[in-house]
Amino acid sequence: MKPTDFAFSLQKFFREHMAHQRCCSENTIKSYRDTFKIFIKYMNEYQFIPPHKLVLSHFTSENIASFRKYIAKTRNCSEATRNQRMAAIFSFARFLQCDHPEILVQCQRIQCLPKQRSHNKPISYLSKNQLAALIKAIKIDSRYGMRDKTMILLLYDSGARVQEIADLRIQDIRLGALAQVTLAGKGGKTRIVPLMPTTVAVLGEYLKTFSLDHADSKNPFFCNQKKGKLSRFGIAYILQKYADKAKAKMADFPLKVTPHTLRHSKAMHLLEAGCSEIVIQHILGHSDIKTTMVYAKANNEMIRESLKKVNKDEPGFSENAIWQNDENILTWLESL
């Protein structure tokens, strides 16, 4: 059985275009692969077109629009996930325009499908008390308790993405007077983040407990019980396990804590300490300062406190504003 033009083009898209021409990361390729796995299953189950009969003429704006409804309604994907899936579809459509100019209009119609705007959710982060409760929930009476505490402290202190911690090697950690960690971020970019003394002390104990040294510098820094590298899902599972323990002892502790929650927490705590957005941008590895600026908008309490400090210098300022004491705001407005 000969491969269809769709199968041939999809293979070329991944092997040549993404892997070599665009030099996409392994995670990006896997994300795009998952999108097309879902699309092929959708075409088989809902459009009754089996994979071996799927051709480029089926890759239409109508089918793609129906596919987007499917991932929204049937698979209950969030707006962010839907947009991520559609980014893979749009990328393939752009590739086909050059490789198959005979379906140029068909591909352009796909790219003209309106993008769905995602609603910005409030940034979820831990207060300093909540972070302390999380760390306290980790018992270090075992080797893997020590591993978990070290990993969670490093996640927070470095502001790292979970994949950056999963990919961490022994050679990426430097202790001593200028302790730091080298993180390999998105797009192959690396950054160096200094570490705080508390984290350095725990890292030193971890190295002794697991007998790690730089002779094995390319080995994973954090391993599972089978000596393999921890996955990002494994790290998330470990973190949530201790979050559940912290929640049992602290009523206002969040129900769900992810590795990205610790990343948000680091950014917010730096902001509260008066660090500039440029410093936070470097630590988090943001390519655009606009991404970092969302933290400046996130903490309403900080904004309120800043306004209080400014207003205290104004004549007639009081801690309890007049409209807080007047039940009828219209009465106050009319008095102006």
C-alpha positions in Angstrom: 0.0 0.0 0.0 1.4 3.3 -1.1 1.5 6.2 1.5 -1.1 8.9 0.8 -0.1 12.5 0.0 -1.2 13.5 3.5 1.0 10.9 5.1 4.0 11.8 2.9 3.6 15.5 3.5 3.2 15.0 7.3 6.4 12.9 7.5 8.3 15.6 5.5 6.9 18.3 7.7 8.2 16.6 10.9 11.5 15.2 9.6 12.7 18.0 7.3 10.8 21.2 8.1 10.6 21.0 11.9 13.6 19.0 12.9 16.2 20.5 10.4 14.9 23.7 8.8 13.3 25.2 11.9 15.4 23.3 14.5 12.5 22.9 16.8 13.0 21.5 20.3 12.1 17.9 21.1 9.2 19.2 23.3 7.7 21.3 20.4 7.9 18.3 18.0 6.2 16.1 20.6 3.4 18.7 21.1 2.8 19.0 17.3 2.9 15.2 17.0 0.2 14.8 19.7 -2.0 17.3 17.8 -1.9 15.3 14.6 -2.4 12.0 16.5 -5.7 13.6 17.9 -6.6 15.0 14.4 -6.1 11.6 12.7 -8.2 9.8 15.3 -10.9 12.5 15.0 -11.0 12.1 11.2 -11.3 8.3 11.7 -14.0 8.3 14.4 -16.1 11.3 13.4 -15.5 11.8 9.7 -15.2 8.1 9.0 -11.9 8.5 7.1 -9.4 5.9 8.2 -5.7 6.9 8.4 -4.7 5.0 5.3 -7.3 6.9 3.3 -6.7 10.3 4.7 -5.5 12.7 1.9 -4.7 16.4 1.6 -8.1 17.1 0.0 -9.5 16.2 3.5 -7.3 18.9 5.1 -9.9 21.7 4.7 -11.1 24.7 6.7 -14.4 23.0 7.3 -12.8 19.9 8.8 -10.3 21.9 10.8 -13.2 24.1 12.3 -15.0 20.9 13.2 -11.9 19.5 14.8 -11.5 22.6 16.9 -15.1 22.2 18.2 -14.3 18.6 18.9 -11.3 19.3 21.1 -13.3 22.1 22.9 -16.6 20.2 23.5 -15.7 16.5 23.5 -12.1 16.6 24.9 -12.9 19.7 27.1 -9.6 21.4 26.2 -8.9 24.8 27.6 -8.6 27.9 25.4 -4.8 27.8 25.8 -4.6 24.1 24.8 -6.9 24.7 21.8 -4.8 27.5 20.6 -1.7 25.3 21.0 -3.3 22.6 18.9 -4.3 25.1 16.3 -0.8 26.5 16.1 0.4 23.1 15.0 -2.4 23.0 12.3 -1.6 26.5 11.1 2.1 25.6 10.9 1.4 22.6 8.8 -0.9 24.6 6.5 1.9 27.2 6.0 4.3 24.4 5.1 1.9 22.9 2.6 1.5 26.3 0.8 5.1 26.0 -0.4 5.2 22.3 -0.9 1.8 21.9 -2.6 1.0 25.2 -4.3 -2.0 23.5 -6.0 -3.8 23.7 -2.6 -2.7 27.2 -1.8 -6.2 28.6 -1.4 -7.3 25.6 0.7 -4.4 26.3 3.1 -5.0 30.0 3.3 -8.6 29.4 4.2 -7.4 27.3 7.2 -5.1 30.1 8.3 -8.0 32.6 8.1 -9.9 30.7 10.8 -10.3 33.2 13.7 -8.1 32.6 16.6 -9.8 32.3 19.9 -8.6 34.8 22.5 -7.8 33.2 25.8 -8.9 34.9 29.0 -6.0 35.8 31.3 -6.4 33.9 34.6 -5.1 35.4 37.9 -1.6 34.3 38.6 -1.5 31.6 41.1 1.4 31.8 43.6 2.3 30.9 47.2 2.7 33.5 49.9 5.9 33.2 52.0 4.0 31.5 54.8 2.4 29.0 52.4 5.9 28.3 50.9 7.2 27.7 54.4 4.4 25.3 55.1 5.1 23.4 51.9 8.8 23.0 52.7 7.9 22.0 56.3 5.7 19.2 54.9 8.7 17.4 53.4 10.4 15.0 55.8 14.0 14.3 55.2 14.3 11.1 57.1 14.9 9.2 53.9 17.1 9.6 50.8 14.2 10.5 48.6 12.8 12.9 51.1 16.1 14.7 50.8 15.9 14.6 47.0 12.3 16.0 47.1 13.2 18.9 49.4 16.3 19.8 47.4 14.3 19.6 44.1 11.4 21.8 45.4 13.8 24.4 47.0 15.8 24.5 43.7 12.6 24.9 41.7 11.6 27.9 43.7 15.0 29.5 44.2 16.0 29.3 40.6 12.5 30.2 39.2 13.1 27.3 36.7 10.6 25.7 34.4 9.9 22.1 35.3 11.5 20.8 32.1 14.7 22.8 33.0 14.9 20.9 36.4 14.1 17.6 34.7 17.0 18.2 32.3 19.4 19.4 35.0 22.8 17.6 35.1 25.4 17.4 37.8 27.7 19.8 35.9 25.0 22.4 35.8 25.3 23.0 39.6 28.1 25.1 41.0 28.5 25.5 44.8 30.9 27.6 46.8 31.3 31.3 47.1 29.5 32.1 43.8 26.9 29.3 43.9 24.8 29.2 40.7 22.8 26.9 38.5 22.9 26.8 34.7 19.5 26.2 33.1 18.8 25.2 29.5 15.6 27.0 28.6 13.4 27.2 25.6 15.0 27.4 22.1 18.3 26.1 23.4 19.0 29.3 25.4 20.9 28.9 28.6 21.0 31.3 31.6 22.8 31.3 34.9 20.9 32.0 38.1 22.6 32.6 41.4 21.5 30.5 44.4 20.7 31.6 48.0 22.7 30.2 50.9 19.8 28.0 52.2 19.5 26.3 48.9 23.3 25.9 48.6 23.4 24.2 52.0 20.6 21.7 51.1 22.3 21.0 47.7 25.5 20.2 49.5 23.8 17.7 51.8 22.0 16.2 48.7 25.3 15.7 46.9 26.7 13.9 50.0 23.6 11.7 50.5 23.6 10.5 46.9 27.4 10.4 46.5 27.2 12.7 43.5 30.4 14.2 42.1 31.5 16.0 38.9 33.2 12.9 37.6 29.7 11.9 36.5 29.0 15.5 35.4 26.6 14.6 32.5 24.3 12.4 34.6 20.9 13.7 35.6 20.9 15.6 38.9 17.6 14.3 40.0 16.8 10.6 39.4 13.9 8.3 40.1 14.2 5.0 42.0 15.3 3.2 38.8 18.2 5.7 38.4 16.5 7.3 35.4 15.8 11.0 34.9 12.7 12.3 36.5 10.1 13.4 34.0 8.2 16.7 34.4 5.1 14.7 35.2 7.0 12.9 38.0 8.2 16.2 39.4 4.7 17.6 39.4 3.3 14.5 41.1 6.0 14.8 43.9 5.2 18.5 44.4 1.4 17.9 44.6 2.0 15.1 47.2 3.6 17.6 49.6 1.1 20.3 48.7 -1.7 17.9 49.9 0.1 17.4 53.2 0.5 21.2 53.6 -3.1 21.7 52.8 -4.1 19.3 55.6 -2.4 21.6 58.2 -3.0 25.0 56.6 -6.6 26.0 55.7 -5.8 28.7 53.2 -3.2 26.6 51.3 -4.2 26.1 47.6 -5.7 22.8 46.5 -3.4 22.5 43.5 0.2 23.5 43.3 2.3 23.0 40.1 6.0 23.6 39.4 4.9 26.7 37.6 3.2 27.9 40.8 6.7 28.0 42.4 8.0 29.9 39.4 5.2 32.4 39.8 5.9 32.6 43.6 9.6 33.4 43.0 8.7 36.2 40.6 6.1 37.7 43.0 8.5 37.5 46.0 11.2 39.2 44.0 8.8 41.9 43.0 7.7 42.4 46.6 11.3 42.7 47.6 11.7 45.6 45.2 13.7 43.8 42.4 13.3 45.4 39.0 11.5 43.7 36.1 14.8 43.3 34.2 16.3 41.2 37.0 13.1 39.0 37.2 13.2 38.7 33.4 16.7 37.3 33.5 16.0 34.9 36.3 12.9 33.5 34.7 14.4 33.5 31.2 11.7 35.5 29.5 12.7 36.6 26.0 10.3 39.5 26.1 9.9 42.0 29.0 6.2 42.1 28.3 5.9 38.6 29.7 7.5 39.6 32.9 5.3 42.7 33.3 2.3 40.5 34.0 3.6 40.0 37.6 3.6 43.8 38.1 -0.1 43.7 37.5 -0.9 40.6 39.5 -0.5 41.7 43.1 -3.4 44.0 43.9 -2.4 44.2 47.5 0.9 45.6 46.5 -0.9 48.2 44.3 -3.2 49.2 47.2 -0.3 49.5 49.6 1.6 51.7 47.1 -1.4 54.0 46.7 -1.7 54.3 50.5 1.9 55.4 50.8 1.4 58.0 48.1 -1.9 59.2 49.5 -0.5 59.6 53.0 1.4 62.6 51.8 -1.7 64.2 50.4 -3.8 66.5 52.7 -6.9 65.1 54.1 -5.8 61.4 53.7 -7.2 58.9 56.2 -6.8 55.1 56.4 -10.6 54.7 56.0 -11.6 56.5 52.9 -14.8 58.5 53.1 -16.7 56.2 50.7 -16.0 53.3 53.0 -17.9 55.0 55.8 -20.9 56.3 53.8 -23.5 53.7 53.0 -24.9 55.8 50.2 -22.2 56.6 47.7 -24.5 58.9 45.8 -24.7 61.2 48.8 -20.9 61.4 48.8 -20.8 62.1 45.1 -23.3 64.9 45.4 -21.2 66.5 48.1 -18.3 67.0 45.8 
